[in-house]
Every structure is written in C-alpha cells, then in structure tokens.
Amino acid sequence: MSMTIQCIIIKKIVSAEPNFTIPLADKHMDNNGELTWTCEAFGIPDVNYTWFRNGQVLDVRTLPMEDRDRYIVVDNVLTIKYLKPDRDQAMYQCRARNILKAKYSSAQLRILCKYVEKLPR
C-alpha cells in the first residue's frame, strides 16, 4: 500500500496603505534659521515620499539657482537653510505613496522677522 502525502503551502499576502506615524506640523521659524521637517509613514509595500511646496512638486533641480543650496531633500526629510520670509513661507506637503494609495501630510511654514521701527529725530 502506498501513501501519497500532499502539502499545500498557503502564502498570505499582507498589504497596507500608507499611514503617517510622524505627520508634519506647522512651524514658526526665525529669519535666517534652519528648518528640518521629517514625515514618516508605514505601508506595505514600503512607501515612497515626494515633497510639495504650495501644491507644486519640490524638485531641488528646478529651484532658482540661489535656492538650490538651501533646500535639501533626502527621502522623507526636508531641510531648508537660511530661511527667508519672502522665499520660503509656504504650505508644504509630504506625500507617502505605495501601490495601494497616496496620502498627504501638510503644514504651514511662517518665518518671523524682527521689525525695527525707526523713531523720528
């Protein structure tokens, strides 16, 4: 008598749309200061990050020449050096995306300037 043993392998595929574990938060920074924003999301498969400024993709290569050395984007971390109110105040977004979905975290950057009132002589 011969026995046949069959094995059935069940592979469970787990997936999850992105969910922010570290969302962005509004920032009030000093003029000429340095800002580092980190956003982090969990997802299966892993997520990819894209940064936006006022609704436009933030691509350092397309920034004006005088801003290219001030903006550093490394995956889910955005750093802006020597903050300038006339150039950097904006709404920023971090998009976390995988094959299931894209989600956004948003925050406003405000830059504080010292106002010196000149008194009449």
C-alpha positions, 0 to 999 in steps of 0.5 A: 500500500502506498501513501501519497502525502500532499502539502499545500503551502498557503502564502498570505499576502499582507498589504497596507496603505500608507499611514503617517506615524510622524505627520508634519506640523506647522512651524514658526521659524526665525529669519535666517534659521534652519528648518528640518521637517521629517514625515514618516509613514508605514505601508506595505509595500514600503512607501515612497515620499515626494515633497510639495511646496504650495501644491507644486512638486519640490524638485531641488533641480528646478529651484532658482539657482540661489535656492538650490543650496538651501533646500535639501531633500533626502527621502522623507526629510526636508531641510531648508537653510537660511530661511527667508520670509519672502522665499520660503513661507509656504504650505508644504506637503509630504506625500507617502505613496505605495501601490495601494494609495497616496496620502498627504501630510501638510503644514504651514511654514511662517518665518518671523522677522524682527521689525525695527521701527525707526523713531523720528529725530 
